């Protein structure tokens, strides 16, 4: 029997000969070899197909195709393929064939020389799974699901099919989970709801896992526990809300002695009004995405628990909304963070760094080998880098290089930004250890990073400001309009390939 993985949308099989005749087949093609296609150049030009990565075209009139097949050309570009290219090409192929019954694809075999057979197969499966994603929970008349029910994938002999598909399914599942969480309206996903979702997915992963490989666990700190644990930043941001806060703590502990210990910290502001420093309408419109960092950590932890690496991982998510209620923290108030430092809050809309301060303080207490935090932290990062790149900052060159390498392998672009020591004076406060905003309009992303660095000490740490790539306005390759799940793949890559 061919090994399969099933989703609600389709089934992936690795043995094309094992199934019924297919309604379509793909033709992976490099852009410098268009003359190998069985269709006229005029037709291809009219269709807009140029062989670039992810371009597709229906090849009407191909001379060497069975009568019951409709060929689809999928472009692979002219250079060496990356796993990101393969995911993009397979996602585009899925979209092009989604109205058909079935598809036979040689994409994994064609790409295996560039990245290896196992990686190519996994990238194809992951790209198709992610392209099939849709968030329609709140639509009264949701769109019809894709008709495509069967995809037969050809892979080279010696491919570790089981491992490739298991990894692809775990990663795609983690990304889809992060997308689901970020796409939910804030009224449907409070801090308590986010905590419940984390408990459900980690407990499910634990139930499915092999105890001989390790254990997955999760706990949630409520308001009383947060007070006892001295988490003044999270409690201060929550002070104006009628919804209780939550700190989620997820763990993966391998059975053998771990090669490393990594802590992941996510900002989980389920909706950010700006507090008493209320945002404008334009600034508030998309603030349900302000828990994108926590969503990425939850998604990554769900995948990590299934992939069972020999690295110990703790995921911490600091969750609340930020509301302008009568008991809200006021500009000028002072909060005491878990590590004992005090912060003068001069802008209640700079709240993410306050909850992260508690999370980072908690993370470094266990002296991990690396701490990574993810947050939709500053609009300034979006201004500086646009919506495709996340900002990367850190206090350790080896940690920064490790994060950059993981992001390159994951196909999630980062741009390294500095932490200029001369900007630290902007955080000086006359009444507290530091203030939560700088003293000018410029360099806001860097000043925010410097603020976070105050809570990690000498522990190797990197900060990812994902304000730009947390969402997209259009379907493109493996991305669907809305939340992207950015960061999940980088975290999994960093941990599993330590």
Secondary structure as the mmCIF struct_conf table of DSSP 4:
data_model
#
loop_
_struct_conf.conf_type_id
_struct_conf.id
_struct_conf.beg_label_comp_id
_struct_conf.beg_label_asym_id
_struct_conf.beg_label_seq_id
_struct_conf.end_label_comp_id
_struct_conf.end_label_asym_id
_struct_conf.end_label_seq_id
STRN STRN1 UNK A 4 UNK A 6
BEND BEND1 UNK A 8 UNK A 9
STRN STRN2 UNK A 11 UNK A 13
BEND BEND2 UNK A 14 UNK A 14
HELX_RH_3T_P HELX_RH_3T_P1 UNK A 16 UNK A 18
BEND BEND3 UNK A 19 UNK A 19
HELX_LH_PP_P HELX_LH_PP_P1 UNK A 20 UNK A 22
BEND BEND4 UNK A 23 UNK A 23
STRN STRN3 UNK A 24 UNK A 29
HELX_RH_3T_P HELX_RH_3T_P2 UNK A 31 UNK A 36
BEND BEND5 UNK A 37 UNK A 39
HELX_RH_AL_P HELX_RH_AL_P1 UNK A 41 UNK A 47
TURN_TY1_P TURN_TY1_P1 UNK A 48 UNK A 48
TURN_TY1_P TURN_TY1_P2 UNK A 53 UNK A 54
STRN STRN4 UNK A 56 UNK A 58
TURN_TY1_P TURN_TY1_P3 UNK A 60 UNK A 61
TURN_TY1_P TURN_TY1_P4 UNK A 63 UNK A 64
BEND BEND6 UNK A 65 UNK A 65
TURN_TY1_P TURN_TY1_P5 UNK A 67 UNK A 68
STRN STRN5 UNK A 70 UNK A 75
BEND BEND7 UNK A 78 UNK A 79
HELX_RH_AL_P HELX_RH_AL_P2 UNK A 83 UNK A 97
TURN_TY1_P TURN_TY1_P6 UNK A 98 UNK A 99
BEND BEND8 UNK A 100 UNK A 101
STRN STRN6 UNK A 102 UNK A 105
HELX_RH_AL_P HELX_RH_AL_P3 UNK A 107 UNK A 115
HELX_RH_AL_P HELX_RH_AL_P4 UNK A 117 UNK A 131
TURN_TY1_P TURN_TY1_P7 UNK A 132 UNK A 132
TURN_TY1_P TURN_TY1_P8 UNK A 137 UNK A 138
TURN_TY1_P TURN_TY1_P9 UNK A 140 UNK A 141
HELX_LH_PP_P HELX_LH_PP_P2 UNK A 142 UNK A 146
BEND BEND9 UNK A 147 UNK A 147
STRN STRN7 UNK A 150 UNK A 153
TURN_TY1_P TURN_TY1_P10 UNK A 157 UNK A 158
HELX_RH_AL_P HELX_RH_AL_P5 UNK A 161 UNK A 183
BEND BEND10 UNK A 184 UNK A 184
HELX_RH_3T_P HELX_RH_3T_P3 UNK A 186 UNK A 188
HELX_RH_AL_P HELX_RH_AL_P6 UNK A 191 UNK A 208
BEND BEND11 UNK A 209 UNK A 209
TURN_TY1_P TURN_TY1_P11 UNK A 211 UNK A 213
STRN STRN8 UNK A 214 UNK A 221
HELX_RH_AL_P HELX_RH_AL_P7 UNK A 223 UNK A 228
TURN_TY1_P TURN_TY1_P12 UNK A 229 UNK A 230
HELX_RH_AL_P HELX_RH_AL_P8 UNK A 232 UNK A 238
TURN_TY1_P TURN_TY1_P13 UNK A 239 UNK A 240
BEND BEND12 UNK A 242 UNK A 243
HELX_LH_PP_P HELX_LH_PP_P3 UNK A 244 UNK A 245
STRN STRN9 UNK A 246 UNK A 254
BEND BEND13 UNK A 255 UNK A 256
HELX_LH_PP_P HELX_LH_PP_P4 UNK A 257 UNK A 258
BEND BEND14 UNK A 259 UNK A 259
STRN STRN10 UNK A 261 UNK A 272
TURN_TY1_P TURN_TY1_P14 UNK A 275 UNK A 276
BEND BEND15 UNK A 277 UNK A 277
HELX_LH_PP_P HELX_LH_PP_P5 UNK A 278 UNK A 280
HELX_RH_AL_P HELX_RH_AL_P9 UNK A 281 UNK A 284
TURN_TY1_P TURN_TY1_P15 UNK A 285 UNK A 286
HELX_RH_3T_P HELX_RH_3T_P4 UNK A 287 UNK A 291
HELX_RH_AL_P HELX_RH_AL_P10 UNK A 292 UNK A 307
BEND BEND16 UNK A 310 UNK A 311
STRN STRN11 UNK A 312 UNK A 322
TURN_TY1_P TURN_TY1_P16 UNK A 326 UNK A 327
BEND BEND17 UNK A 328 UNK A 328
HELX_LH_PP_P HELX_LH_PP_P6 UNK A 329 UNK A 330
TURN_TY1_P TURN_TY1_P17 UNK A 331 UNK A 332
STRN STRN12 UNK A 333 UNK A 336
TURN_TY1_P TURN_TY1_P18 UNK A 338 UNK A 339
BEND BEND18 UNK A 340 UNK A 340
STRN STRN13 UNK A 342 UNK A 345
BEND BEND19 UNK A 346 UNK A 346
TURN_TY1_P TURN_TY1_P19 UNK A 348 UNK A 349
HELX_RH_AL_P HELX_RH_AL_P11 UNK A 352 UNK A 364
TURN_TY1_P TURN_TY1_P20 UNK A 365 UNK A 366
BEND BEND20 UNK A 369 UNK A 369
STRN STRN14 UNK A 370 UNK A 375
HELX_RH_AL_P HELX_RH_AL_P12 UNK A 379 UNK A 385
TURN_TY1_P TURN_TY1_P21 UNK A 386 UNK A 388
STRN STRN15 UNK A 390 UNK A 394
BEND BEND21 UNK A 395 UNK A 395
HELX_RH_AL_P HELX_RH_AL_P13 UNK A 397 UNK A 410
TURN_TY1_P TURN_TY1_P22 UNK A 411 UNK A 411
STRN STRN16 UNK A 414 UNK A 416
HELX_RH_3T_P HELX_RH_3T_P5 UNK A 421 UNK A 427
BEND BEND22 UNK A 430 UNK A 433
STRN STRN17 UNK A 434 UNK A 435
BEND BEND23 UNK A 436 UNK A 437
BEND BEND24 UNK A 439 UNK A 442
HELX_RH_AL_P HELX_RH_AL_P14 UNK A 444 UNK A 453
TURN_TY1_P TURN_TY1_P23 UNK A 454 UNK A 458
BEND BEND25 UNK A 459 UNK A 459
STRN STRN18 UNK A 461 UNK A 465
TURN_TY1_P TURN_TY1_P24 UNK A 467 UNK A 470
STRN STRN19 UNK A 471 UNK A 472
BEND BEND26 UNK A 473 UNK A 474
STRN STRN20 UNK A 476 UNK A 476
TURN_TY1_P TURN_TY1_P25 UNK A 477 UNK A 478
STRN STRN21 UNK A 479 UNK A 479
BEND BEND27 UNK A 481 UNK A 481
STRN STRN22 UNK A 482 UNK A 483
TURN_TY1_P TURN_TY1_P26 UNK A 486 UNK A 487
HELX_RH_AL_P HELX_RH_AL_P15 UNK A 488 UNK A 496
TURN_TY1_P TURN_TY1_P27 UNK A 497 UNK A 497
#
